[in-house]
Amino acid sequence: MAKKILTKREKEVFELLVKNNSTVDIAEKLGISEKTVRNHISNSMQKLGVKGRAGAVVELLKIGEISL
């Protein structure tokens, strides 16, 4: 199995993102600020070497880090 790339929180953010939650929804559900949500997404994209949320989701699905 592939090495885990994301932190637990980054993974939680993307799991909510693929369920069509907005940044505001994710922030409310996780009890964090919208800026923190955006930071988690940005950090994840950087780790994955992709541009954009969609690219990150595709990559995370490919490596089995998240599922639909």
mmCIF file of the N, C-alpha and C atoms, coordinates in Angstrom:
data_MODEL
# 
_entry.id   MODEL 
# 
loop_
_atom_site.group_PDB 
_atom_site.id 
_atom_site.type_symbol 
_atom_site.label_atom_id 
_atom_site.label_alt_id 
_atom_site.label_comp_id 
_atom_site.label_asym_id 
_atom_site.label_entity_id 
_atom_site.label_seq_id 
_atom_site.pdbx_PDB_ins_code 
_atom_site.Cartn_x 
_atom_site.Cartn_y 
_atom_site.Cartn_z 
_atom_site.occupancy 
_atom_site.B_iso_or_equiv 
_atom_site.pdbx_formal_charge 
_atom_site.auth_seq_id 
_atom_site.auth_comp_id 
_atom_site.auth_asym_id 
_atom_site.auth_atom_id 
_atom_site.pdbx_PDB_model_num 
ATOM 1   N N  . MET A 1 1  ? 0.845   -1.192 0.000  1.00 0.00 ? 1  MET A N  1 
ATOM 2   C CA . MET A 1 1  ? 0.000   0.000  0.000  1.00 0.00 ? 1  MET A CA 1 
ATOM 3   C C  . MET A 1 1  ? 0.888   1.251  0.000  1.00 0.00 ? 1  MET A C  1 
ATOM 4   N N  . ALA A 1 2  ? 0.408   2.249  -0.698 1.00 0.00 ? 2  ALA A N  1 
ATOM 5   C CA . ALA A 1 2  ? 1.184   3.492  -0.832 1.00 0.00 ? 2  ALA A CA 1 
ATOM 6   C C  . ALA A 1 2  ? 1.317   4.186  0.519  1.00 0.00 ? 2  ALA A C  1 
ATOM 7   N N  . LYS A 1 3  ? 2.421   4.877  0.683  1.00 0.00 ? 3  LYS A N  1 
ATOM 8   C CA . LYS A 1 3  ? 2.670   5.656  1.893  1.00 0.00 ? 3  LYS A CA 1 
ATOM 9   C C  . LYS A 1 3  ? 1.651   6.784  1.993  1.00 0.00 ? 3  LYS A C  1 
ATOM 10  N N  . LYS A 1 4  ? 1.151   7.010  3.178  1.00 0.00 ? 4  LYS A N  1 
ATOM 11  C CA . LYS A 1 4  ? 0.184   8.090  3.385  1.00 0.00 ? 4  LYS A CA 1 
ATOM 12  C C  . LYS A 1 4  ? 0.882   9.431  3.192  1.00 0.00 ? 4  LYS A C  1 
ATOM 13  N N  . ILE A 1 5  ? 0.267   10.278 2.400  1.00 0.00 ? 5  ILE A N  1 
ATOM 14  C CA . ILE A 1 5  ? 0.861   11.566 2.065  1.00 0.00 ? 5  ILE A CA 1 
ATOM 15  C C  . ILE A 1 5  ? 0.270   12.682 2.914  1.00 0.00 ? 5  ILE A C  1 
ATOM 16  N N  . LEU A 1 6  ? -1.030  12.631 3.126  1.00 0.00 ? 6  LEU A N  1 
ATOM 17  C CA . LEU A 1 6  ? -1.714  13.717 3.821  1.00 0.00 ? 6  LEU A CA 1 
ATOM 18  C C  . LEU A 1 6  ? -1.779  13.486 5.328  1.00 0.00 ? 6  LEU A C  1 
ATOM 19  N N  . THR A 1 7  ? -1.908  14.592 6.054  1.00 0.00 ? 7  THR A N  1 
ATOM 20  C CA . THR A 1 7  ? -2.179  14.482 7.486  1.00 0.00 ? 7  THR A CA 1 
ATOM 21  C C  . THR A 1 7  ? -3.633  14.037 7.645  1.00 0.00 ? 7  THR A C  1 
ATOM 22  N N  . LYS A 1 8  ? -3.963  13.619 8.849  1.00 0.00 ? 8  LYS A N  1 
ATOM 23  C CA . LYS A 1 8  ? -5.339  13.192 9.128  1.00 0.00 ? 8  LYS A CA 1 
ATOM 24  C C  . LYS A 1 8  ? -6.325  14.311 8.788  1.00 0.00 ? 8  LYS A C  1 
ATOM 25  N N  . ARG A 1 9  ? -5.989  15.535 9.172  1.00 0.00 ? 9  ARG A N  1 
ATOM 26  C CA . ARG A 1 9  ? -6.889  16.668 8.945  1.00 0.00 ? 9  ARG A CA 1 
ATOM 27  C C  . ARG A 1 9  ? -7.020  16.995 7.461  1.00 0.00 ? 9  ARG A C  1 
ATOM 28  N N  . GLU A 1 10 ? -5.914  16.959 6.732  1.00 0.00 ? 10 GLU A N  1 
ATOM 29  C CA . GLU A 1 10 ? -5.975  17.219 5.285  1.00 0.00 ? 10 GLU A CA 1 
ATOM 30  C C  . GLU A 1 10 ? -6.872  16.187 4.614  1.00 0.00 ? 10 GLU A C  1 
ATOM 31  N N  . LYS A 1 11 ? -6.749  14.944 5.045  1.00 0.00 ? 11 LYS A N  1 
ATOM 32  C CA . LYS A 1 11 ? -7.583  13.881 4.478  1.00 0.00 ? 11 LYS A CA 1 
ATOM 33  C C  . LYS A 1 11 ? -9.059  14.138 4.790  1.00 0.00 ? 11 LYS A C  1 
ATOM 34  N N  . GLU A 1 12 ? -9.352  14.549 6.018  1.00 0.00 ? 12 GLU A N  1 
ATOM 35  C CA . GLU A 1 12 ? -10.738 14.863 6.399  1.00 0.00 ? 12 GLU A CA 1 
ATOM 36  C C  . GLU A 1 12 ? -11.305 15.965 5.507  1.00 0.00 ? 12 GLU A C  1 
ATOM 37  N N  . VAL A 1 13 ? -10.499 16.988 5.251  1.00 0.00 ? 13 VAL A N  1 
ATOM 38  C CA . VAL A 1 13 ? -10.934 18.102 4.406  1.00 0.00 ? 13 VAL A CA 1 
ATOM 39  C C  . VAL A 1 13 ? -11.297 17.593 3.010  1.00 0.00 ? 13 VAL A C  1 
ATOM 40  N N  . PHE A 1 14 ? -10.437 16.768 2.417  1.00 0.00 ? 14 PHE A N  1 
ATOM 41  C CA . PHE A 1 14 ? -10.723 16.278 1.063  1.00 0.00 ? 14 PHE A CA 1 
ATOM 42  C C  . PHE A 1 14 ? -11.876 15.291 1.026  1.00 0.00 ? 14 PHE A C  1 
ATOM 43  N N  . GLU A 1 15 ? -12.041 14.516 2.092  1.00 0.00 ? 15 GLU A N  1 
ATOM 44  C CA . GLU A 1 15 ? -13.195 13.607 2.142  1.00 0.00 ? 15 GLU A CA 1 
ATOM 45  C C  . GLU A 1 15 ? -14.501 14.392 2.130  1.00 0.00 ? 15 GLU A C  1 
ATOM 46  N N  . LEU A 1 16 ? -14.521 15.530 2.813  1.00 0.00 ? 16 LEU A N  1 
ATOM 47  C CA . LEU A 1 16 ? -15.706 16.386 2.801  1.00 0.00 ? 16 LEU A CA 1 
ATOM 48  C C  . LEU A 1 16 ? -15.834 17.123 1.469  1.00 0.00 ? 16 LEU A C  1 
ATOM 49  N N  . LEU A 1 17 ? -14.708 17.508 0.896  1.00 0.00 ? 17 LEU A N  1 
ATOM 50  C CA . LEU A 1 17 ? -14.709 18.211 -0.392 1.00 0.00 ? 17 LEU A CA 1 
ATOM 51  C C  . LEU A 1 17 ? -15.320 17.346 -1.497 1.00 0.00 ? 17 LEU A C  1 
ATOM 52  N N  . VAL A 1 18 ? -14.956 16.065 -1.538 1.00 0.00 ? 18 VAL A N  1 
ATOM 53  C CA . VAL A 1 18 ? -15.493 15.195 -2.600 1.00 0.00 ? 18 VAL A CA 1 
ATOM 54  C C  . VAL A 1 18 ? -16.973 14.887 -2.396 1.00 0.00 ? 18 VAL A C  1 
ATOM 55  N N  . LYS A 1 19 ? -17.477 15.186 -1.207 1.00 0.00 ? 19 LYS A N  1 
ATOM 56  C CA . LYS A 1 19 ? -18.919 15.014 -0.952 1.00 0.00 ? 19 LYS A CA 1 
ATOM 57  C C  . LYS A 1 19 ? -19.666 16.314 -1.226 1.00 0.00 ? 19 LYS A C  1 
ATOM 58  N N  . ASN A 1 20 ? -19.032 17.200 -1.989 1.00 0.00 ? 20 ASN A N  1 
ATOM 59  C CA . ASN A 1 20 ? -19.639 18.445 -2.450 1.00 0.00 ? 20 ASN A CA 1 
ATOM 60  C C  . ASN A 1 20 ? -19.875 19.466 -1.340 1.00 0.00 ? 20 ASN A C  1 
ATOM 61  N N  . ASN A 1 21 ? -19.043 19.438 -0.306 1.00 0.00 ? 21 ASN A N  1 
ATOM 62  C CA . ASN A 1 21 ? -19.115 20.453 0.744  1.00 0.00 ? 21 ASN A CA 1 
ATOM 63  C C  . ASN A 1 21 ? -18.288 21.663 0.315  1.00 0.00 ? 21 ASN A C  1 
ATOM 64  N N  . SER A 1 22 ? -18.783 22.846 0.643  1.00 0.00 ? 22 SER A N  1 
ATOM 65  C CA . SER A 1 22 ? -18.036 24.074 0.354  1.00 0.00 ? 22 SER A CA 1 
ATOM 66  C C  . SER A 1 22 ? -16.982 24.290 1.438  1.00 0.00 ? 22 SER A C  1 
ATOM 67  N N  . THR A 1 23 ? -16.116 25.241 1.198  1.00 0.00 ? 23 THR A N  1 
ATOM 68  C CA . THR A 1 23 ? -15.101 25.598 2.194  1.00 0.00 ? 23 THR A CA 1 
ATOM 69  C C  . THR A 1 23 ? -15.772 25.992 3.516  1.00 0.00 ? 23 THR A C  1 
ATOM 70  N N  . VAL A 1 24 ? -16.869 26.746 3.413  1.00 0.00 ? 24 VAL A N  1 
ATOM 71  C CA . VAL A 1 24 ? -17.623 27.173 4.602  1.00 0.00 ? 24 VAL A CA 1 
ATOM 72  C C  . VAL A 1 24 ? -18.188 25.952 5.330  1.00 0.00 ? 24 VAL A C  1 
ATOM 73  N N  . ASP A 1 25 ? -18.799 25.023 4.583  1.00 0.00 ? 25 ASP A N  1 
ATOM 74  C CA . ASP A 1 25 ? -19.360 23.801 5.179  1.00 0.00 ? 25 ASP A CA 1 
ATOM 75  C C  . ASP A 1 25 ? -18.286 23.008 5.915  1.00 0.00 ? 25 ASP A C  1 
ATOM 76  N N  . ILE A 1 26 ? -17.146 22.846 5.258  1.00 0.00 ? 26 ILE A N  1 
ATOM 77  C CA . ILE A 1 26 ? -16.048 22.069 5.843  1.00 0.00 ? 26 ILE A CA 1 
ATOM 78  C C  . ILE A 1 26 ? -15.559 22.727 7.128  1.00 0.00 ? 26 ILE A C  1 
ATOM 79  N N  . ALA A 1 27 ? -15.395 24.045 7.094  1.00 0.00 ? 27 ALA A N  1 
ATOM 80  C CA . ALA A 1 27 ? -14.943 24.784 8.271  1.00 0.00 ? 27 ALA A CA 1 
ATOM 81  C C  . ALA A 1 27 ? -15.903 24.576 9.444  1.00 0.00 ? 27 ALA A C  1 
ATOM 82  N N  . GLU A 1 28 ? -17.202 24.666 9.160  1.00 0.00 ? 28 GLU A N  1 
ATOM 83  C CA . GLU A 1 28 ? -18.213 24.497 10.206 1.00 0.00 ? 28 GLU A CA 1 
ATOM 84  C C  . GLU A 1 28 ? -18.191 23.070 10.755 1.00 0.00 ? 28 GLU A C  1 
ATOM 85  N N  . LYS A 1 29 ? -18.125 22.086 9.868  1.00 0.00 ? 29 LYS A N  1 
ATOM 86  C CA . LYS A 1 29 ? -18.154 20.682 10.296 1.00 0.00 ? 29 LYS A CA 1 
ATOM 87  C C  . LYS A 1 29 ? -16.928 20.294 11.115 1.00 0.00 ? 29 LYS A C  1 
ATOM 88  N N  . LEU A 1 30 ? -15.772 20.865 10.779 1.00 0.00 ? 30 LEU A N  1 
ATOM 89  C CA . LEU A 1 30 ? -14.538 20.514 11.483 1.00 0.00 ? 30 LEU A CA 1 
ATOM 90  C C  . LEU A 1 30 ? -14.194 21.474 12.619 1.00 0.00 ? 30 LEU A C  1 
ATOM 91  N N  . GLY A 1 31 ? -14.973 22.549 12.735 1.00 0.00 ? 31 GLY A N  1 
ATOM 92  C CA . GLY A 1 31 ? -14.740 23.519 13.803 1.00 0.00 ? 31 GLY A CA 1 
ATOM 93  C C  . GLY A 1 31 ? -13.445 24.305 13.626 1.00 0.00 ? 31 GLY A C  1 
ATOM 94  N N  . ILE A 1 32 ? -13.117 24.597 12.371 1.00 0.00 ? 32 ILE A N  1 
ATOM 95  C CA . ILE A 1 32 ? -11.918 25.375 12.057 1.00 0.00 ? 32 ILE A CA 1 
ATOM 96  C C  . ILE A 1 32 ? -12.313 26.543 11.152 1.00 0.00 ? 32 ILE A C  1 
ATOM 97  N N  . SER A 1 33 ? -11.392 27.460 10.932 1.00 0.00 ? 33 SER A N  1 
ATOM 98  C CA . SER A 1 33 ? -11.713 28.624 10.091 1.00 0.00 ? 33 SER A CA 1 
ATOM 99  C C  . SER A 1 33 ? -11.642 28.253 8.608  1.00 0.00 ? 33 SER A C  1 
ATOM 100 N N  . GLU A 1 34 ? -12.302 29.075 7.795  1.00 0.00 ? 34 GLU A N  1 
ATOM 101 C CA . GLU A 1 34 ? -12.251 28.872 6.335  1.00 0.00 ? 34 GLU A CA 1 
ATOM 102 C C  . GLU A 1 34 ? -10.807 28.984 5.842  1.00 0.00 ? 34 GLU A C  1 
ATOM 103 N N  . LYS A 1 35 ? -10.050 29.903 6.421  1.00 0.00 ? 35 LYS A N  1 
ATOM 104 C CA . LYS A 1 35 ? -8.650  30.070 6.016  1.00 0.00 ? 35 LYS A CA 1 
ATOM 105 C C  . LYS A 1 35 ? -7.861  28.792 6.290  1.00 0.00 ? 35 LYS A C  1 
ATOM 106 N N  . THR A 1 36 ? -8.111  28.160 7.413  1.00 0.00 ? 36 THR A N  1 
ATOM 107 C CA . THR A 1 36 ? -7.424  26.914 7.744  1.00 0.00 ? 36 THR A CA 1 
ATOM 108 C C  . THR A 1 36 ? -7.795  25.822 6.739  1.00 0.00 ? 36 THR A C  1 
ATOM 109 N N  . VAL A 1 37 ? -9.062  25.771 6.351  1.00 0.00 ? 37 VAL A N  1 
ATOM 110 C CA . VAL A 1 37 ? -9.497  24.800 5.336  1.00 0.00 ? 37 VAL A CA 1 
ATOM 111 C C  . VAL A 1 37 ? -8.729  25.044 4.038  1.00 0.00 ? 37 VAL A C  1 
ATOM 112 N N  . ARG A 1 38 ? -8.661  26.309 3.619  1.00 0.00 ? 38 ARG A N  1 
ATOM 113 C CA . ARG A 1 38 ? -7.946  26.642 2.386  1.00 0.00 ? 38 ARG A CA 1 
ATOM 114 C C  . ARG A 1 38 ? -6.465  26.294 2.502  1.00 0.00 ? 38 ARG A C  1 
ATOM 115 N N  . ASN A 1 39 ? -5.890  26.521 3.683  1.00 0.00 ? 39 ASN A N  1 
ATOM 116 C CA . ASN A 1 39 ? -4.482  26.162 3.904  1.00 0.00 ? 39 ASN A CA 1 
ATOM 117 C C  . ASN A 1 39 ? -4.266  24.663 3.777  1.00 0.00 ? 39 ASN A C  1 
ATOM 118 N N  . HIS A 1 40 ? -5.172  23.873 4.348  1.00 0.00 ? 40 HIS A N  1 
ATOM 119 C CA . HIS A 1 40 ? -5.054  22.412 4.246  1.00 0.00 ? 40 HIS A CA 1 
ATOM 120 C C  . HIS A 1 40 ? -5.120  21.972 2.776  1.00 0.00 ? 40 HIS A C  1 
ATOM 121 N N  . ILE A 1 41 ? -6.026  22.582 2.028  1.00 0.00 ? 41 ILE A N  1 
ATOM 122 C CA . ILE A 1 41 ? -6.171  22.238 0.611  1.00 0.00 ? 41 ILE A CA 1 
ATOM 123 C C  . ILE A 1 41 ? -4.907  22.630 -0.152 1.00 0.00 ? 41 ILE A C  1 
ATOM 124 N N  . SER A 1 42 ? -4.420  23.838 0.100  1.00 0.00 ? 42 SER A N  1 
ATOM 125 C CA . SER A 1 42 ? -3.218  24.333 -0.563 1.00 0.00 ? 42 SER A CA 1 
ATOM 126 C C  . SER A 1 42 ? -1.998  23.464 -0.235 1.00 0.00 ? 42 SER A C  1 
ATOM 127 N N  . ASN A 1 43 ? -1.829  23.126 1.040  1.00 0.00 ? 43 ASN A N  1 
ATOM 128 C CA . ASN A 1 43 ? -0.704  22.273 1.450  1.00 0.00 ? 43 ASN A CA 1 
ATOM 129 C C  . ASN A 1 43 ? -0.786  20.905 0.779  1.00 0.00 ? 43 ASN A C  1 
ATOM 130 N N  . SER A 1 44 ? -1.986  20.364 0.696  1.00 0.00 ? 44 SER A N  1 
ATOM 131 C CA . SER A 1 44 ? -2.188  19.061 0.064  1.00 0.00 ? 44 SER A CA 1 
ATOM 132 C C  . SER A 1 44 ? -1.824  19.110 -1.416 1.00 0.00 ? 44 SER A C  1 
ATOM 133 N N  . MET A 1 45 ? -2.255  20.175 -2.099 1.00 0.00 ? 45 MET A N  1 
ATOM 134 C CA . MET A 1 45 ? -1.949  20.314 -3.527 1.00 0.00 ? 45 MET A CA 1 
ATOM 135 C C  . MET A 1 45 ? -0.446  20.405 -3.737 1.00 0.00 ? 45 MET A C  1 
ATOM 136 N N  . GLN A 1 46 ? 0.229   21.124 -2.850 1.00 0.00 ? 46 GLN A N  1 
ATOM 137 C CA . GLN A 1 46 ? 1.682   21.256 -2.947 1.00 0.00 ? 46 GLN A CA 1 
ATOM 138 C C  . GLN A 1 46 ? 2.367   19.902 -2.750 1.00 0.00 ? 46 GLN A C  1 
ATOM 139 N N  . LYS A 1 47 ? 1.933   19.151 -1.763 1.00 0.00 ? 47 LYS A N  1 
ATOM 140 C CA . LYS A 1 47 ? 2.498   17.818 -1.498 1.00 0.00 ? 47 LYS A CA 1 
ATOM 141 C C  . LYS A 1 47 ? 2.315   16.891 -2.696 1.00 0.00 ? 47 LYS A C  1 
ATOM 142 N N  . LEU A 1 48 ? 1.164   17.024 -3.354 1.00 0.00 ? 48 LEU A N  1 
ATOM 143 C CA . LEU A 1 48 ? 0.832   16.147 -4.486 1.00 0.00 ? 48 LEU A CA 1 
ATOM 144 C C  . LEU A 1 48 ? 1.428   16.641 -5.800 1.00 0.00 ? 48 LEU A C  1 
ATOM 145 N N  . GLY A 1 49 ? 1.885   17.883 -5.817 1.00 0.00 ? 49 GLY A N  1 
ATOM 146 C CA . GLY A 1 49 ? 2.451   18.451 -7.033 1.00 0.00 ? 49 GLY A CA 1 
ATOM 147 C C  . GLY A 1 49 ? 1.419   18.707 -8.114 1.00 0.00 ? 49 GLY A C  1 
ATOM 148 N N  . VAL A 1 50 ? 0.219   19.125 -7.685 1.00 0.00 ? 50 VAL A N  1 
ATOM 149 C CA . VAL A 1 50 ? -0.863  19.396 -8.640 1.00 0.00 ? 50 VAL A CA 1 
ATOM 150 C C  . VAL A 1 50 ? -1.338  20.827 -8.489 1.00 0.00 ? 50 VAL A C  1 
ATOM 151 N N  . LYS A 1 51 ? -2.029  21.296 -9.522 1.00 0.00 ? 51 LYS A N  1 
ATOM 152 C CA . LYS A 1 51 ? -2.627  22.630 -9.483 1.00 0.00 ? 51 LYS A CA 1 
ATOM 153 C C  . LYS A 1 51 ? -4.139  22.440 -9.454 1.00 0.00 ? 51 LYS A C  1 
ATOM 154 N N  . GLY A 1 52 ? -4.764  23.016 -8.479 1.00 0.00 ? 52 GLY A N  1 
ATOM 155 C CA . GLY A 1 52 ? -6.223  22.969 -8.392 1.00 0.00 ? 52 GLY A CA 1 
ATOM 156 C C  . GLY A 1 52 ? -6.745  21.809 -7.568 1.00 0.00 ? 52 GLY A C  1 
ATOM 157 N N  . ARG A 1 53 ? -7.917  22.057 -7.001 1.00 0.00 ? 53 ARG A N  1 
ATOM 158 C CA . ARG A 1 53 ? -8.568  21.059 -6.147 1.00 0.00 ? 53 ARG A CA 1 
ATOM 159 C C  . ARG A 1 53 ? -8.919  19.793 -6.917 1.00 0.00 ? 53 ARG A C  1 
ATOM 160 N N  . ALA A 1 54 ? -9.400  19.966 -8.149 1.00 0.00 ? 54 ALA A N  1 
ATOM 161 C CA . ALA A 1 54 ? -9.801  18.805 -8.941 1.00 0.00 ? 54 ALA A CA 1 
ATOM 162 C C  . ALA A 1 54 ? -8.608  17.884 -9.188 1.00 0.00 ? 54 ALA A C  1 
ATOM 163 N N  . GLY A 1 55 ? -7.461  18.474 -9.506 1.00 0.00 ? 55 GLY A N  1 
ATOM 164 C CA . GLY A 1 55 ? -6.255  17.680 -9.724 1.00 0.00 ? 55 GLY A CA 1 
ATOM 165 C C  . GLY A 1 55 ? -5.855  16.925 -8.475 1.00 0.00 ? 55 GLY A C  1 
ATOM 166 N N  . ALA A 1 56 ? -6.010  17.575 -7.323 1.00 0.00 ? 56 ALA A N  1 
ATOM 167 C CA . ALA A 1 56 ? -5.682  16.924 -6.050 1.00 0.00 ? 56 ALA A CA 1 
ATOM 168 C C  . ALA A 1 56 ? -6.619  15.759 -5.789 1.00 0.00 ? 56 ALA A C  1 
ATOM 169 N N  . VAL A 1 57 ? -7.912  15.962 -6.032 1.00 0.00 ? 57 VAL A N  1 
ATOM 170 C CA . VAL A 1 57 ? -8.892  14.893 -5.821 1.00 0.00 ? 57 VAL A CA 1 
ATOM 171 C C  . VAL A 1 57 ? -8.571  13.699 -6.712 1.00 0.00 ? 57 VAL A C  1 
ATOM 172 N N  . VAL A 1 58 ? -8.287  13.944 -7.989 1.00 0.00 ? 58 VAL A N  1 
ATOM 173 C CA . VAL A 1 58 ? -7.959  12.863 -8.920 1.00 0.00 ? 58 VAL A CA 1 
ATOM 174 C C  . VAL A 1 58 ? -6.739  12.093 -8.419 1.00 0.00 ? 58 VAL A C  1 
ATOM 175 N N  . GLU A 1 59 ? -5.716  12.812 -8.021 1.00 0.00 ? 59 GLU A N  1 
ATOM 176 C CA . GLU A 1 59 ? -4.483  12.177 -7.546 1.00 0.00 ? 59 GLU A CA 1 
ATOM 177 C C  . GLU A 1 59 ? -4.729  11.367 -6.275 1.00 0.00 ? 59 GLU A C  1 
ATOM 178 N N  . LEU A 1 60 ? -5.493  11.924 -5.359 1.00 0.00 ? 60 LEU A N  1 
ATOM 179 C CA . LEU A 1 60 ? -5.794  11.226 -4.100 1.00 0.00 ? 60 LEU A CA 1 
ATOM 180 C C  . LEU A 1 60 ? -6.622  9.969  -4.339 1.00 0.00 ? 60 LEU A C  1 
ATOM 181 N N  . LEU A 1 61 ? -7.527  10.032 -5.291 1.00 0.00 ? 61 LEU A N  1 
ATOM 182 C CA . LEU A 1 61 ? -8.306  8.845  -5.639 1.00 0.00 ? 61 LEU A CA 1 
ATOM 183 C C  . LEU A 1 61 ? -7.402  7.772  -6.256 1.00 0.00 ? 61 LEU A C  1 
ATOM 184 N N  . LYS A 1 62 ? -6.502  8.197  -7.136 1.00 0.00 ? 62 LYS A N  1 
ATOM 185 C CA . LYS A 1 62 ? -5.569  7.270  -7.800 1.00 0.00 ? 62 LYS A CA 1 
ATOM 186 C C  . LYS A 1 62 ? -4.716  6.507  -6.807 1.00 0.00 ? 62 LYS A C  1 
ATOM 187 N N  . ILE A 1 63 ? -4.231  7.217  -5.781 1.00 0.00 ? 63 ILE A N  1 
ATOM 188 C CA . ILE A 1 63 ? -3.322  6.560  -4.833 1.00 0.00 ? 63 ILE A CA 1 
ATOM 189 C C  . ILE A 1 63 ? -4.059  5.932  -3.649 1.00 0.00 ? 63 ILE A C  1 
ATOM 190 N N  . GLY A 1 64 ? -5.392  6.015  -3.686 1.00 0.00 ? 64 GLY A N  1 
ATOM 191 C CA . GLY A 1 64 ? -6.179  5.373  -2.638 1.00 0.00 ? 64 GLY A CA 1 
ATOM 192 C C  . GLY A 1 64 ? -6.198  6.104  -1.311 1.00 0.00 ? 64 GLY A C  1 
ATOM 193 N N  . GLU A 1 65 ? -5.857  7.364  -1.333 1.00 0.00 ? 65 GLU A N  1 
ATOM 194 C CA . GLU A 1 65 ? -5.836  8.159  -0.098 1.00 0.00 ? 65 GLU A CA 1 
ATOM 195 C C  . GLU A 1 65 ? -7.250  8.531  0.334  1.00 0.00 ? 65 GLU A C  1 
ATOM 196 N N  . ILE A 1 66 ? -8.137  8.733  -0.648 1.00 0.00 ? 66 ILE A N  1 
ATOM 197 C CA . ILE A 1 66 ? -9.555  8.986  -0.362 1.00 0.00 ? 66 ILE A CA 1 
ATOM 198 C C  . ILE A 1 66 ? -10.380 8.111  -1.298 1.00 0.00 ? 66 ILE A C  1 
ATOM 199 N N  . SER A 1 67 ? -11.671 7.985  -0.981 1.00 0.00 ? 67 SER A N  1 
ATOM 200 C CA . SER A 1 67 ? -12.563 7.246  -1.874 1.00 0.00 ? 67 SER A CA 1 
ATOM 201 C C  . SER A 1 67 ? -13.871 8.016  -2.003 1.00 0.00 ? 67 SER A C  1 
ATOM 202 N N  . LEU A 1 68 ? -14.623 7.682  -3.037 1.00 0.00 ? 68 LEU A N  1 
ATOM 203 C CA . LEU A 1 68 ? -15.898 8.374  -3.272 1.00 0.00 ? 68 LEU A CA 1 
ATOM 204 C C  . LEU A 1 68 ? -17.020 7.695  -2.512 1.00 0.00 ? 68 LEU A C  1 
# 
